[in-house]
Amino acid sequence: MYMDPYYLFLVIPAFILSIIAQIAVKSTYRKMSKVMNSRGLTGAAAAAAVLRYYGIADVRIEQVNGTLSDHYDPRKKVIRLSDGVYGNASIAAVGIACHEAGHAAQHAQNYSPIAIRNAILPVCKIGSYAGIPLALVGYYLSFEPLILIGLALYSAIAIFQLVTLPVEFNASTRALAVIDEVGLLGDEERSKASKVLTAAAMTYVASLAVTLANLVRFVALFSGKRRN
C-alpha cells in the first residue's frame, strides 16, 4: 500500500498542531471566562473604552449568539460580542472585546495589511474551492498551464492567511496597550487576558501551517508526476 510521505510528514503534523491550537484556545477561554476582573468591567464596556481611546464614535457594539463568535463587521461598523463576552465581567471577556475593538481601530486608521488582505480575498475564495480541482484536471489532461493556475489559486489561501497574522497580532497589541494605558485590568489580570489572546492567535498560525503543508504536498506531487 502506497503511503504519501508528504501527507504523513507534513500534513498530519500540521493538522495535529491545528487541533492542539483549537483545544488550547477553548481551554484557556473556558478557564479565564470564570475569573472575574476586579473592576467588574463587562466585555461591552471594555470595547467601548477602546473605541473612546481611539476617538471612534461611529461603531456600535451588539450582542450575538454563540461561543467565540466575536467579530468586527467593517461594512456595518459593528462590533459583535458573543453571549459569554458582551455582558460578562470576566478577564477573558475584556481581552476578547478589546481585541475586536482593536480591529475597529485598524479600520478607522486604514491599517495597510487589512487593505492587502481585502484585495486578496476574492482570489482566496476562488482558490479555496477551485484551486486543487483545476490542478487535478490539468494533470489528467496533461495541460501544465492549468496545473499552475490551480496551484497559484490555492497559494492565495496561504497568502491571505499570512497577511491575516499581522492583522490579528496588531489587534491584540492595540487591545493590551489600551488595557495598560487606561487601566482596564490589573497587572496580573492583564497577563491572563494576554494568554487568551495569544492562544487565539496560535489558531491562525496553525491554520497557515496546514495550508502551507498541503501546498507543498500538492506542488511536490504534481511536479513529480509531471517529471514521470
N, C-alpha and C positions, 0 to 999 in steps of 0.2 A: 504494500500500500504506500502510495506516494504521500509524503508529508511536506507541505510547503514550508521551507525553512524561514522565509521572510515572515510568514504568518506566525510561526512558532516563536521566533526570537525577537520580533518587532511588534506585531500587532497585539498578541496576547499579553506581553508585559505592559504595554501602553494601556490596554483595556483594564487590566488589573489595577493599574495606577489610577485610572478614572474612577473605578468602583471605590477604591480606598478614599479618594478625594471626596466623593459623594457621601460616603459614610462619615467621614471626618467633619464635614460642614454640618450635616444633620445632627451629629452627636454634640458638637460644640454649640450649635444654636439651641438645642434642647436643654443643655446644661445652663447656658447663660441666660436663657429666657426665664429661668426660675430664680435668678438672682436680681432682686430689685435694686435700682440705683438709689443713692442716699437722698437725692433731691426730689424723688417721686416724679421725675420728668417722663412723660409719655413719648412714644415714637413720633406722634404727630407734632407735639410741642418742640421736640428736638429738631425735626425737619424745618419747622417754621423758624427756629432760631438760626439755622444755617442760611435760610433764604434772607432773613433780615441782615445777617452779617454781610452778605454779598449785595444787598440792596435790591433784591429781586421782589417785585410786588405783583407780578402778573402770573404767578404759578399757584395753582390750587393744590390742596392736599386732600385726598379722598381715601376712604377705606374700601378694600377689595377682598373678596373671599379667597380662601386658600392658605397654604403654608409656604413661606419663602416665595411668594408670588409678587413680591415688592418690585416696582419698576417705575421709571420716569418716562412719560409719554411726551416727547418734544413737540409732536404735532398739535396736541391739545393743551400742552403746558400744564400737565397734571402729574403730581407725584402720587402714585397709588401704593398704599401700605396695606399689608395683609392684616388679617384679624389679630394675629399674635403680636403685631408691631404697632399698629395705629393707636390703640388706647392702652397699650401695655407700658408699664414703667420699668421694664427690665433693662439690664445692661445691653443685652442683645438687640432689643428694640431700638434703643438710642443709636447704637452703632449702625444698624441697617438703615434706619431712617435718615441719618446724616449722610450716609453713603449715597442714597438716592437723591438727596438734596444736592450732593456734590455733582451729580450728573446734570442737574438743572443749572448749576453754576457753570459747568463746562459749556453748555449750550448758550447760556447768556453771554459768555465771554468768547464765543466762537473758537473753542479749543480745537486746534487743527487736526489731531488724529480722528476726531469724530467726522469731520468732513471727508477725510480719506476713507474711513470705514463706510460711510454712506455711499460714496462713489463706487466702492467695490461690491456693495450689497446686491445689486441686480445680477451681476455676473455670478456671484456666490450662490444665489438662489437657483440659477440655471445649472451651475456645476454640481449642486447637491443632488439633483435627480437625473441629470443628463450626461454628466462628465464621463463616468465609467461605462455606461451603456454605449455611448458614442465610441469610446476607445475599443470596446469589445466588438462592435460592428466593424470598425476599421480593421481590427485584427483578422476577423473571419473573412473579410473581403480583400485582405492583403492590401489595404489602402492606408499607407502610413500617415498622410496628412490628417485623416480623420482620427487616428490614434493620438496624434499630437494635439489636435483640437480638444479631444476629450480629456486628456491629461492636463492640459492648460486650464480648462474649465474647472476641473476638480481641484487644481492647485489654488484656485481663487478662494476656496474654502479655508485653506491654510493661511493665506494672506489675510483674509478677513479676521480669522481668529488671532493671528499675530498682532494686527493693529488693535484688536479689542483689548489686549493685555494692558498697554499703557492707559487706555481709557478707564479700565476698571481700577488699576492701581492708583491712578491720579485721583479718581473719585474718592477712594478710601483715604488718600493723603490729605485731600481737602477736608474730608469729614473729621479726621483726627486733629487736624490743625485748628479747626473751629472749636472742637470739643476742648482743646487745650486753652485757646485764647479766651473763650467765653466762660470756661469753667463749667461746662455741662456735666462733667463727671470728675470724680476724684482721680488721683494718680493710679491707684490700684484698679479702679473701675475702668479707667481709660485703657489700661493694659489688657483687661479682659475683653473689652469691646474690640480692641485691635486683633485679638485672637480669632474672634468671629469673622472679621473682615478678611483676615489672612486665609482662613480656611475656605471662605467663599472664593477668593481669588485663585486658590490652587485648583478649583474645579475647571477654571478657564485654561490654566496651564495644562492640566491633564487632557482636556478636550483637544487642544492643539497637538499634544503628543500622539493621540490616537490618529488624528488626521494625517500628521506627518508620517507616522508608521505605515499607514495604508498607502499614502502617496509613494513612498519609497518602494513599497512592495509592488505596486502596480507598475511603476516605471521599470523596476528590475525585471519583472515577469514579461512585460511586453517587449522590452529591449532584448531579453534573452531569447524569446521565441522568434523575434524578427531576424536575429543573427542565425538561428537554426534554419 
